Each structure stands twice: as C-alpha cells, then as structure tokens.
C-alpha cells in the first residue's frame, strides 16, 4: 500500500514538473515572438524613416501672377494705332536738308530738309511722297522711276556750285576744313554743261562732279523719293553750324522737293549754294522749318 502511494506521489510530481517545464517553454516562445514582433516594428519604422528622409519635399506650388486683362486690352490692344505726330517736330528740326533742297534747295539734316522737299506735313506712301504744295506756275515734281533718259536728245544748262556764305562764318567751320573753302567761295562754274532729256538736277550735278574730280556724297531718302546731297568738296551739312548744308535752286527758285525729282529743261540755270543759316543767308525765309 505504501509503495502504491509513493508511486502515485512520484507520478504527480513528474506531472507537475512536466507542466511547469511546458509552461516555461511556452513563455519563452511567447517572449521570442513578442521580441520578433517588436524588432519587426522597429525595422519597419526605421525603414519608413529612411524612406522619408530620402524622398525630397515637394516644391511649394508657385502662386500664379494676376493679370488685369481689361487693363492690357485697353492700353496694349491691337486695335489702337500709334500716334506718330509726336515725331514730326523732331524730324523737321533734325533735317533741314529736304526742306531746303526740296523746299529751297538742300540744307541741313539728311532726310527732311530742302533737298528732299517738304516740311513733313503730308503723308508719304508709294504714290504720294512728302511734298508741300508747289507754287502756281512752278514745275511739278517728276518721279525718277517714271522717267526714261533719252540720250539721243542732248540739251544744255548752266551749273554753279559755291559756298561763299562760309567766308563770313569761318569761326563756325569744322576745324581743319579751312583749306577746302575757295578764296571766292566758288567750287565749280558757272559753266554751261550738257544734259539729256529726262535727267534731273541730281543727275547733272553727279556727272559734272565726277568729270571734274570734285568730291560729292549723297544718300537716297525713300520718304521723299529723292537723293539728298550730304557733301560737296568735303564740305558737309553741319560743318558750319547747326543749320548749315547744301541747297539748290533753279532759275532763282528753291524747289520744295528733292533734286532727283526736278527734271531739267533746256536753258535752266542750276545753282548749288552752301547755307550756314537754313537758307536765310541766301535770302530765304525758312523759319517755318524749325517749328
């Protein structure tokens, strides 16, 4: 009987030990699992942090500039036309050349003075170049492109080129050009020269200057459809003051259009004068060109 009780006690003790050992293993497994879960979370957190650090922050969205379309349309729309009248006074003042060579010959700034012929009051286009009204009884301008020169018809005219006005204004002459002014002011002529039917005042001057080895420089001014003579004998516009330059006259009249548009006739007397005062020193009243 005692043996049976001892065996039963041992069996119970073994059972308790077995249960205790099983409990320990289960706890260790749970702790290991918990540790694994914890480590996985930490790893995931660390990975997420690294990813966030590597990913650059998105650039802030730029604020769109506000444009007042009504203001733009009102001030910069395509429908409006620019007012060009603000340029007229400067153009007239800066070019006495077309008004004196055309209006009265050819004095001063290239482009708008006497040589090219107008004060700039008329609108220019392909068929209507800047020209003030031609006085009654005076020759009308002829467009160079509309006329053909007939070399079979030779005629004669008189040509004079002089700069005597400079003699009274030597103090205003560009330094170093004193020797270019003849003692009597006459550079060429007066001489009787040959020209051909259809030729202009410019054609006659150009040929005679070349034939006599006298310097001459000119430029074509599209606005006036005419050549503008800038210099003769190396005496240029502005060489003797603000209002100086070359002017031409025919039979005593200073045309109000360019020298390329004046068609020479038999017996014409062509004179080229250098003015130091916009033609006033030649007896011309050209004060309106300065306005």
PLY file of the C-alpha trace (Angstrom):
ply
format ascii 1.0
element vertex 291
property float x
property float y
property float z
element edge 290
property int vertex1
property int vertex2
end_header
0.00 0.00 0.00
2.84 2.40 0.86
4.54 1.61 -2.44
1.41 2.47 -4.38
1.11 5.86 -2.60
4.80 6.58 -3.24
4.39 5.77 -6.93
1.29 7.97 -7.10
3.15 10.84 -5.48
6.04 10.48 -7.89
3.68 10.42 -10.81
2.02 13.61 -9.61
5.41 15.23 -9.08
6.52 14.31 -12.58
3.27 15.64 -13.97
3.75 18.95 -12.16
7.35 19.18 -13.36
6.23 18.40 -16.91
3.55 21.07 -16.75
5.99 23.54 -15.28
8.57 22.81 -17.98
5.91 23.11 -20.66
4.85 26.48 -19.22
8.40 27.76 -19.32
8.83 26.75 -22.93
5.54 28.39 -23.87
6.54 31.64 -22.11
9.90 31.68 -23.84
8.22 31.13 -27.17
5.78 33.96 -26.47
8.60 36.28 -25.39
10.56 35.35 -28.54
7.53 36.01 -30.70
6.92 39.32 -28.93
10.54 40.25 -29.43
10.28 39.35 -33.11
7.18 41.46 -33.48
8.89 44.33 -31.66
12.02 44.05 -33.81
9.88 43.93 -36.96
8.04 47.06 -35.96
11.30 48.81 -35.19
12.76 47.71 -38.51
9.64 48.86 -40.33
9.75 52.19 -38.50
13.43 52.62 -39.27
12.87 51.75 -42.94
9.97 54.18 -43.15
12.10 56.93 -41.58
14.92 56.34 -44.06
12.44 56.42 -46.93
11.01 59.70 -45.70
14.49 61.19 -45.40
15.45 60.15 -48.94
12.24 61.46 -50.52
12.62 65.22 -51.20
9.89 67.50 -50.14
7.58 68.59 -52.92
8.27 72.11 -54.12
5.67 74.58 -52.98
3.19 75.41 -55.68
4.01 78.77 -57.29
1.47 81.46 -56.89
0.04 82.50 -60.26
0.61 86.12 -61.23
-2.53 88.15 -61.51
-3.03 89.85 -64.87
-5.58 92.56 -65.35
-6.75 91.60 -68.85
-9.04 94.62 -69.13
-6.11 96.97 -68.49
-3.92 95.15 -71.00
-6.60 95.28 -73.69
-7.19 98.96 -73.07
-3.54 100.04 -73.16
-1.85 97.45 -75.37
-4.60 96.13 -77.58
-4.05 95.56 -81.28
-6.93 97.81 -82.27
-5.21 101.09 -81.39
-2.83 102.86 -83.76
0.28 104.66 -82.57
0.14 108.45 -82.76
3.08 109.38 -84.97
2.53 113.12 -84.76
4.92 113.31 -81.79
7.81 112.60 -84.14
7.04 115.35 -86.66
8.70 118.26 -84.86
11.92 116.32 -84.25
12.02 115.16 -87.84
11.57 118.65 -89.19
14.19 120.15 -86.89
16.74 117.43 -87.43
16.63 117.58 -91.19
16.85 120.88 -92.86
18.16 119.07 -95.85
14.95 118.12 -97.56
13.13 121.32 -96.90
15.97 123.39 -98.24
16.93 121.34 -101.23
13.40 120.48 -101.99
11.66 123.29 -100.38
14.53 125.54 -101.02
17.37 123.52 -102.17
19.08 121.33 -99.73
20.30 122.34 -96.35
20.95 120.59 -93.14
19.90 117.28 -91.80
19.56 114.47 -94.24
16.05 113.31 -94.81
13.66 116.19 -94.29
15.12 119.44 -95.39
15.19 121.39 -98.56
16.78 118.82 -100.82
14.14 116.22 -100.27
11.38 118.64 -100.28
8.83 119.00 -97.56
8.09 120.01 -94.02
6.63 116.59 -93.29
3.01 117.72 -93.26
1.80 115.27 -95.90
1.54 111.53 -95.51
4.00 109.59 -97.63
3.31 106.36 -99.48
4.21 104.69 -102.75
2.27 107.25 -104.77
2.41 110.29 -102.52
5.77 111.39 -101.14
6.30 114.17 -98.62
5.94 117.37 -100.62
4.40 120.71 -99.74
2.13 122.26 -102.36
4.11 123.53 -105.33
3.58 127.25 -106.01
1.43 128.04 -109.04
3.43 128.32 -112.23
6.38 126.30 -110.92
7.39 122.88 -112.33
5.75 119.90 -110.67
8.00 117.12 -109.32
8.65 114.13 -111.56
9.29 110.72 -110.01
12.63 109.29 -111.20
11.24 105.79 -111.68
8.60 107.13 -114.06
11.00 108.87 -116.47
13.41 107.43 -119.02
16.51 109.31 -120.11
16.75 109.88 -123.86
20.46 110.08 -124.69
19.61 110.95 -128.30
18.28 114.33 -127.17
21.13 116.46 -125.80
20.47 119.89 -124.32
22.42 122.45 -122.28
22.02 124.15 -118.94
24.19 126.20 -116.56
25.65 124.79 -113.33
27.19 126.65 -110.37
28.42 125.23 -107.06
29.57 127.71 -104.39
29.99 128.12 -100.63
30.67 131.84 -100.15
28.47 132.01 -97.03
31.16 130.09 -95.15
33.59 133.01 -95.68
31.50 135.05 -93.24
31.32 132.19 -90.73
34.82 130.76 -90.68
34.74 130.67 -86.89
31.96 128.08 -87.04
33.65 125.89 -89.65
34.79 122.42 -88.61
38.45 122.61 -87.63
40.81 121.54 -90.40
38.46 122.33 -93.28
39.53 125.91 -93.88
41.61 124.92 -96.92
38.52 123.41 -98.60
36.85 126.81 -98.93
38.00 128.68 -102.08
39.00 132.33 -101.66
35.94 133.45 -103.64
33.73 130.61 -102.41
33.23 129.14 -105.91
33.81 125.40 -106.14
32.58 124.91 -109.71
31.36 127.13 -112.54
29.29 128.78 -113.53
29.64 126.58 -116.61
27.40 125.56 -119.48
27.02 121.79 -119.41
25.29 119.16 -121.48
22.43 117.04 -120.18
19.89 114.69 -121.72
16.14 114.72 -121.90
14.64 113.17 -118.77
17.61 113.88 -116.48
17.24 115.51 -113.07
19.18 118.22 -111.25
20.86 115.44 -109.30
21.96 113.66 -112.49
23.60 116.83 -113.82
25.43 117.56 -110.56
26.65 113.99 -110.13
28.08 113.75 -113.63
29.85 117.12 -113.52
31.36 116.48 -110.09
32.68 113.12 -111.27
34.01 114.54 -114.54
35.86 117.29 -112.68
37.13 115.09 -109.84
35.24 117.07 -107.21
34.17 115.12 -104.15
30.45 114.57 -103.70
28.48 112.34 -101.35
24.74 111.71 -101.32
22.16 109.37 -99.87
18.75 108.29 -101.15
15.81 109.31 -98.97
12.86 107.00 -99.58
10.41 109.25 -97.73
10.93 111.92 -100.37
11.84 109.57 -103.23
14.94 111.63 -103.86
18.68 111.77 -103.39
19.98 114.07 -100.69
23.37 115.70 -101.21
25.26 115.49 -97.91
28.59 116.92 -99.00
30.40 118.57 -101.91
34.16 119.21 -101.95
34.24 117.54 -98.50
32.05 120.28 -97.04
29.14 118.58 -95.32
25.91 119.54 -93.63
26.54 120.85 -90.10
30.18 121.63 -90.96
29.48 125.31 -90.38
26.81 125.37 -87.71
23.59 123.69 -86.73
21.63 124.97 -89.73
24.28 124.51 -92.38
24.12 122.38 -95.50
23.62 122.35 -99.26
20.63 123.83 -101.09
19.79 124.02 -104.76
17.81 126.46 -106.82
16.74 126.50 -110.47
16.23 129.79 -112.28
16.29 131.58 -108.92
13.62 129.35 -107.32
14.38 126.93 -104.47
12.10 123.94 -105.18
10.25 122.34 -102.30
11.04 118.82 -103.45
14.15 116.70 -103.90
16.80 117.30 -106.53
16.14 113.86 -108.04
12.56 114.91 -108.76
13.35 118.16 -110.57
13.58 117.45 -114.29
15.97 119.80 -116.09
14.82 121.78 -119.11
16.78 123.46 -121.87
18.48 126.65 -120.69
17.87 126.08 -116.94
20.32 127.76 -114.52
21.09 125.33 -111.69
22.86 126.66 -108.59
24.06 124.80 -105.52
24.67 127.03 -102.51
26.02 126.23 -99.08
23.94 127.86 -96.34
25.03 128.47 -92.76
21.59 129.57 -91.56
18.94 127.32 -93.10
18.75 129.45 -96.22
18.21 132.80 -94.54
21.73 133.87 -95.52
20.69 133.12 -99.11
17.63 135.33 -98.93
15.22 132.58 -97.98
12.74 132.80 -95.10
12.64 129.24 -93.82
11.67 129.83 -90.21
8.68 127.50 -90.57
11.05 124.52 -90.98
12.28 124.99 -87.42
8.83 124.78 -85.87
0 1
1 2
2 3
3 4
4 5
5 6
6 7
7 8
8 9
9 10
10 11
11 12
12 13
13 14
14 15
15 16
16 17
17 18
18 19
19 20
20 21
21 22
22 23
23 24
24 25
25 26
26 27
27 28
28 29
29 30
30 31
31 32
32 33
33 34
34 35
35 36
36 37
37 38
38 39
39 40
40 41
41 42
42 43
43 44
44 45
45 46
46 47
47 48
48 49
49 50
50 51
51 52
52 53
53 54
54 55
55 56
56 57
57 58
58 59
59 60
60 61
61 62
62 63
63 64
64 65
65 66
66 67
67 68
68 69
69 70
70 71
71 72
72 73
73 74
74 75
75 76
76 77
77 78
78 79
79 80
80 81
81 82
82 83
83 84
84 85
85 86
86 87
87 88
88 89
89 90
90 91
91 92
92 93
93 94
94 95
95 96
96 97
97 98
98 99
99 100
100 101
101 102
102 103
103 104
104 105
105 106
106 107
107 108
108 109
109 110
110 111
111 112
112 113
113 114
114 115
115 116
116 117
117 118
118 119
119 120
120 121
121 122
122 123
123 124
124 125
125 126
126 127
127 128
128 129
129 130
130 131
131 132
132 133
133 134
134 135
135 136
136 137
137 138
138 139
139 140
140 141
141 142
142 143
143 144
144 145
145 146
146 147
147 148
148 149
149 150
150 151
151 152
152 153
153 154
154 155
155 156
156 157
157 158
158 159
159 160
160 161
161 162
162 163
163 164
164 165
165 166
166 167
167 168
168 169
169 170
170 171
171 172
172 173
173 174
174 175
175 176
176 177
177 178
178 179
179 180
180 181
181 182
182 183
183 184
184 185
185 186
186 187
187 188
188 189
189 190
190 191
191 192
192 193
193 194
194 195
195 196
196 197
197 198
198 199
199 200
200 201
201 202
202 203
203 204
204 205
205 206
206 207
207 208
208 209
209 210
210 211
211 212
212 213
213 214
214 215
215 216
216 217
217 218
218 219
219 220
220 221
221 222
222 223
223 224
224 225
225 226
226 227
227 228
228 229
229 230
230 231
231 232
232 233
233 234
234 235
235 236
236 237
237 238
238 239
239 240
240 241
241 242
242 243
243 244
244 245
245 246
246 247
247 248
248 249
249 250
250 251
251 252
252 253
253 254
254 255
255 256
256 257
257 258
258 259
259 260
260 261
261 262
262 263
263 264
264 265
265 266
266 267
267 268
268 269
269 270
270 271
271 272
272 273
273 274
274 275
275 276
276 277
277 278
278 279
279 280
280 281
281 282
282 283
283 284
284 285
285 286
286 287
287 288
288 289
289 290
